[in-house]
Amino acid sequence: MTAGSYTLGPESGRLLLKTTRTGLGAKVGHDLTLEVTRWHGDATIDPAAPAESSVTVEVDAESIEVREGTGGVKPLTGSDRGEIEKIIREKILHTDRHPTITFRSTRVEGTEESFRLEGDLALVGVTRPVIVQGSLIGGRVHGSAVVEQSRWGIRPYSALFGALKLSDDVEVQFDLGLLAPA
C-alpha cells in the first residue's frame, strides 16, 4: 500500500447496514440489508506509521435505501421498502433535524492485514465512540463496526405492539477499493 490521501465514496465501494429482528413476532419481519447511496470520506494512510493515519466519513442520512430483506413470511414489496425507508428517515434518524451522520477517527492501530480504528460517530445529534475493525488486502478495504442504537438515544424500531423488534445492534459493513492517492 502506498502512503497518501484517498477519497472515498459510492464510486469506490459500498457502505452497508445490516439489521436483525427479535421478539415474539420475529418470524413476520425481515433481516434487512440497507445501503448508503450518498456519502464521501477521506483516508490518509501511512503503512509505516499507522498512528499517523486517519479516516473521516460523512453520510447523507436521507440516502439509506433497502437493498434486501431476508426471512419473514412473505417477500418485501416495493411498497414495504418505501415504508421502511420513510420510517428510518422520520422515526429513527429524524433526518429533518439530523441530515448528516459523521465518523472521525481518533486513533488508528494495527497492520494492513488487521487494523482497528477508534473514532467518534455523530448520529441523531449525539456523538459517541465506536470501534471499526478492518483489513486492507490487494487495494481493497473491508471491515465492520457494530452500532448499538440505544447508545445514541435511538429506540430500536418495533411493531405489532412490541412483538416484532429490531435488535439494538446494527452492523455497519464496508468494502472499498482505494483509488490512486489524491
Backbone hydrogen bonds in HBPLUS format (Angstrom, degrees):
<---DONOR---> <-ACCEPTOR-->    atom                        ^
c    i                          cat <-CA-CA->   ^        H-A-AA   ^      H-
h    n   atom  resd res      DA  || num        DHA   H-A  angle D-A-AA Bond
n    s   type  num  typ     dist DA aas  dist angle  dist       angle   num
A0004-GLY N   A0045-ILE O   2.97 MM  41  5.50 151.1  2.06 145.7 154.3     1
A0045-ILE N   A0004-GLY O   2.85 MM  41  5.50 166.5  1.87 164.2 163.1     2
A0182-ALA N   A0005-SER O   2.65 MM 177  5.53 161.7  1.68 157.7 163.5     3
A0006-TYR N   A0043-ALA O   2.71 MM  37  5.09 157.7  1.76 152.7 160.6     4
A0043-ALA N   A0006-TYR O   2.88 MM  37  5.09 159.6  1.92 147.6 152.6     5
A0008-LEU N   A0041-GLY O   2.79 MM  33  4.67 171.1  1.79 134.3 132.8     6
A0041-GLY N   A0008-LEU O   2.95 MM  33  4.67 145.4  2.07 129.3 124.8     7
A0012-SER N   A0009-GLY O   2.83 MM   3  5.45 157.3  1.88 120.6 128.1     8
A0177-GLY N   A0012-SER O   2.67 MM 165  5.17 168.5  1.68 151.0 154.3     9
A0014-ARG N   A0175-ASP O   2.98 MM 161  5.47 149.1  2.08 145.7 146.0    10
A0175-ASP N   A0014-ARG O   3.14 MM 161  5.47 153.5  2.22 148.9 153.7    11
A0036-VAL N   A0015-LEU O   3.00 MM  21  5.67 171.6  2.00 169.9 172.3    12
A0016-LEU N   A0173-GLN O   2.82 MM 157  5.09 162.5  1.85 154.6 158.8    13
A0173-GLN N   A0016-LEU O   2.85 MM 157  5.09 162.7  1.88 141.3 147.2    14
A0017-LEU N   A0034-LEU O   2.80 MM  17  4.94 157.3  1.86 139.2 143.8    15
A0034-LEU N   A0017-LEU O   2.77 MM  17  4.94 170.4  1.78 154.5 157.8    16
A0018-LYS N   A0171-GLU O   2.78 MM 153  5.06 155.6  1.84 148.3 156.3    17
A0171-GLU N   A0018-LYS O   3.04 MM 153  5.06 156.2  2.10 149.9 148.8    18
A0019-THR N   A0032-LEU O   2.95 MM  13  5.15 161.2  1.99 144.0 150.1    19
A0032-LEU N   A0019-THR O   3.18 MM  13  5.15 125.8  2.49 115.1 129.5    20
A0167-SER N   A0020-THR O   2.80 MM 147  5.60 168.9  1.81 149.8 150.5    21
A0022-THR N   A0165-LYS O   2.70 MM 143  5.25 152.5  1.78 156.1 158.4    22
A0165-LYS N   A0022-THR O   3.06 MM 143  5.25 163.3  2.08 148.8 145.5    23
A0026-ALA N   A0023-GLY O   3.18 MM   3  5.34 157.7  2.23 116.8 115.9    24
A0025-GLY N   A0163-ALA O   2.62 MM 138  4.84 171.4  1.63 125.5 124.0    25
A0028-VAL N   A0025-GLY O   2.95 MM   3  5.66 148.6  2.05 122.8 130.8    26
A0031-ASP N   A0070-THR O   2.85 MM  39  5.19 159.3  1.89 151.0 154.8    27
A0070-THR N   A0031-ASP O   2.86 MM  39  5.19 161.5  1.90 151.0 153.3    28
A0033-THR N   A0068-GLU O   2.87 MM  35  5.02 155.1  1.93 146.6 146.9    29
A0067-ARG N   A0033-THR O   2.79 MM  34  5.53 162.8  1.82 157.0 161.4    30
A0068-GLU N   A0033-THR O   3.18 MM  35  5.02 153.2  2.25 139.3 140.7    31
A0035-GLU N   A0065-GLU O   2.79 MM  30  5.32 158.0  1.84 152.0 159.2    32
A0065-GLU N   A0035-GLU O   2.89 MM  30  5.32 163.9  1.91 147.3 151.1    33
A0037-THR N   A0063-SER O   3.11 MM  26  5.29 160.1  2.15 125.2 131.4    34
A0060-ASP N   A0038-ARG O   3.00 MM  22  5.59 170.3  2.01 159.5 158.3    35
A0040-HIS N   A0058-GLU O   2.98 MM  18  5.52 156.4  2.04 152.3 160.0    36
A0058-GLU N   A0040-HIS O   2.76 MM  18  5.52 166.7  1.77 171.1 175.7    37
A0042-ASP N   A0056-THR O   2.90 MM  14  5.42 147.1  2.01 144.9 154.9    38
A0056-THR N   A0042-ASP O   2.94 MM  14  5.42 153.8  2.01 154.4 161.7    39
A0044-THR N   A0054-SER O   2.83 MM  10  5.18 163.5  1.86 150.2 155.8    40
A0054-SER N   A0044-THR O   2.87 MM  10  5.18 150.4  1.95 139.8 147.7    41
A0049-ALA N   A0046-ASP O   2.94 MM   3  5.34 139.5  2.11 110.8 122.4    42
A0052-GLU N   A0049-ALA O   2.80 MM   3  5.61 161.3  1.84 129.5 135.7    43
A0053-SER N   A0050-PRO O   2.90 MM   3  5.22 162.3  1.93 114.3 119.8    44
A0105-SER N   A0055-VAL O   2.88 MM  50  5.37 166.7  1.89 168.9 169.6    45
A0057-VAL N   A0103-PHE O   2.90 MM  46  5.15 155.0  1.96 147.2 152.0    46
A0103-PHE N   A0057-VAL O   2.87 MM  46  5.15 153.1  1.94 150.5 154.9    47
A0059-VAL N   A0101-ILE O   2.74 MM  42  4.99 167.4  1.76 158.1 162.0    48
A0101-ILE N   A0059-VAL O   3.00 MM  42  4.99 157.2  2.06 138.5 145.3    49
A0063-SER N   A0060-ASP O   2.88 MM   3  5.55 164.4  1.91 124.1 129.4    50
A0061-ALA N   A0099-PRO O   2.89 MM  38  5.32 152.4  1.97 140.6 145.2    51
A0081-ARG N   A0077-THR O   2.99 MM   4  6.34 160.1  2.03 151.5 156.2    52
A0082-GLY N   A0078-GLY O   3.03 MM   4  6.28 160.5  2.07 147.6 152.5    53
A0083-GLU N   A0079-SER O   2.97 MM   4  6.20 155.7  2.03 148.4 155.0    54
A0084-ILE N   A0080-ASP O   2.87 MM   4  6.12 159.2  1.91 154.9 160.5    55
A0085-GLU N   A0081-ARG O   2.95 MM   4  6.17 163.8  1.97 152.6 156.9    56
A0086-LYS N   A0082-GLY O   3.01 MM   4  6.19 151.1  2.10 142.2 150.1    57
A0087-ILE N   A0083-GLU O   2.96 MM   4  6.21 157.7  2.01 148.8 154.4    58
A0088-ILE N   A0084-ILE O   2.92 MM   4  6.20 160.2  1.96 153.2 158.6    59
A0089-ARG N   A0085-GLU O   3.03 MM   4  6.26 164.5  2.05 147.2 150.9    60
A0090-GLU N   A0086-LYS O   2.82 MM   4  5.92 174.0  1.82 158.3 160.3    61
A0091-LYS N   A0087-ILE O   2.80 MM   4  5.17 151.9  1.88 135.1 144.7    62
A0092-ILE N   A0087-ILE O   3.17 MM   5  6.54 136.3  2.37 154.3 159.5    63
A0093-LEU N   A0088-ILE O   2.79 MM   5  5.85 171.2  1.79 168.4 170.1    64
A0095-THR N   A0089-ARG O   2.95 MM   6  5.32 154.3  2.02 144.6 152.6    65
A0097-ARG N   A0094-HIS O   2.97 MM   3  5.77 145.4  2.09 123.2 130.4    66
A0098-HIS N   A0094-HIS O   2.90 MM   4  5.95 150.1  1.99 143.7 151.8    67
A0102-THR N   A0122-ALA O   3.14 MM  20  5.16 152.4  2.22 135.9 143.7    68
A0122-ALA N   A0102-THR O   2.79 MM  20  5.16 161.9  1.82 151.4 157.7    69
A0104-ARG N   A0120-ASP O   3.04 MM  16  5.38 150.8  2.12 141.3 150.5    70
A0120-ASP N   A0104-ARG O   2.86 MM  16  5.38 155.1  1.93 150.1 150.4    71
A0106-THR N   A0118-GLU O   2.66 MM  12  5.63 172.5  1.66 144.0 145.2    72
A0107-ARG N   A0118-GLU O   3.13 MM  11  5.07 149.9  2.23 144.1 138.3    73
A0118-GLU N   A0107-ARG O   2.84 MM  11  5.07 167.3  1.86 150.8 153.9    74
A0109-GLU N   A0116-ARG O   3.03 MM   7  5.45 154.6  2.10 151.7 159.3    75
A0116-ARG N   A0109-GLU O   2.86 MM   7  5.45 157.1  1.91 161.8 164.3    76
A0111-THR N   A0114-SER O   2.99 MM   3  5.17 157.8  2.04 127.8 126.1    77
A0114-SER N   A0111-THR O   3.14 MM   3  5.17 134.7  2.35  97.3 109.6    78
A0136-LEU N   A0112-GLU O   2.55 MM  24  4.94 159.9  1.59 153.4 157.7    79
A0115-PHE N   A0134-GLY O   2.79 MM  19  5.30 163.6  1.82 142.8 148.3    80
A0134-GLY N   A0115-PHE O   2.97 MM  19  5.30 157.6  2.02 150.2 148.5    81
A0117-LEU N   A0132-VAL O   2.80 MM  15  4.98 164.5  1.83 148.5 154.0    82
A0132-VAL N   A0117-LEU O   2.82 MM  15  4.98 165.9  1.84 151.6 156.1    83
A0119-GLY N   A0130-VAL O   3.03 MM  11  5.56 151.6  2.11 159.9 166.3    84
A0130-VAL N   A0119-GLY O   2.83 MM  11  5.56 146.5  1.94 153.5 159.3    85
A0121-LEU N   A0128-ARG O   2.84 MM   7  5.53 172.9  1.85 163.3 161.1    86
A0128-ARG N   A0121-LEU O   3.08 MM   7  5.53 157.4  2.13 141.9 144.1    87
A0123-LEU N   A0126-VAL O   2.84 MM   3  5.39 162.3  1.87 156.0 154.5    88
A0126-VAL N   A0123-LEU O   2.97 MM   3  5.39 162.9  2.00 119.0 124.7    89
A0133-GLN N   A0144-SER O   2.96 MM  11  5.63 165.2  1.98 169.3 166.4    90
A0144-SER N   A0133-GLN O   2.90 MM  11  5.63 150.8  1.99 156.8 166.5    91
A0135-SER N   A0142-HIS O   2.83 MM   7  5.48 149.7  1.92 156.9 163.7    92
A0142-HIS N   A0135-SER O   2.93 MM   7  5.48 161.1  1.97 159.3 165.5    93
A0137-ILE N   A0140-ARG O   2.89 MM   3  5.43 150.7  1.98 162.6 159.7    94
A0140-ARG N   A0137-ILE O   3.08 MM   3  5.43 160.2  2.12 112.9 119.2    95
A0178-LEU N   A0139-GLY O   2.87 MM  39  5.64 170.3  1.88 169.4 170.2    96
A0141-VAL N   A0176-LEU O   2.67 MM  35  5.08 156.5  1.72 151.3 159.1    97
A0176-LEU N   A0141-VAL O   2.81 MM  35  5.08 163.6  1.84 149.4 154.6    98
A0143-GLY N   A0174-PHE O   3.09 MM  31  5.49 142.8  2.23 152.0 149.7    99
A0174-PHE N   A0143-GLY O   2.98 MM  31  5.49 157.0  2.03 147.9 148.0   100
A0145-ALA N   A0172-VAL O   2.92 MM  27  5.22 142.7  2.06 142.5 152.4   101
A0172-VAL N   A0145-ALA O   2.80 MM  27  5.22 171.9  1.80 163.1 165.8   102
A0147-VAL N   A0170-VAL O   2.83 MM  23  5.18 175.9  1.83 156.5 157.3   103
A0170-VAL N   A0147-VAL O   2.86 MM  23  5.18 156.3  1.91 139.9 147.7   104
A0151-ARG N   A0148-GLU O   2.92 MM   3  5.77 150.9  2.00 129.3 136.8   105
A0149-GLN N   A0168-ASP O   2.92 MM  19  5.39 157.6  1.97 152.3 145.0   106
A0152-TRP N   A0149-GLN O   2.93 MM   3  5.60 154.9  1.99 120.1 127.6   107
A0154-ILE N   A0149-GLN O   3.19 MM   5  5.13 158.7  2.24 133.2 127.5   108
A0153-GLY N   A0150-SER O   3.00 MM   3  4.79 161.5  2.04 104.5 107.2   109
A0166-LEU N   A0157-TYR O   2.85 MM   9  5.52 154.3  1.91 167.4 168.4   110
A0159-ALA N   A0164-LEU O   2.77 MM   5  5.21 154.1  1.84 151.5 158.3   111
A0162-GLY N   A0159-ALA O   2.98 MM   3  5.27 126.9  2.27 104.4 118.2   112
A0164-LEU N   A0159-ALA O   3.18 MM   5  5.21 171.6  2.19 144.9 142.7   113
A0163-ALA N   A0160-LEU O   3.06 MM   3  5.33 166.0  2.08 112.4 116.4   114
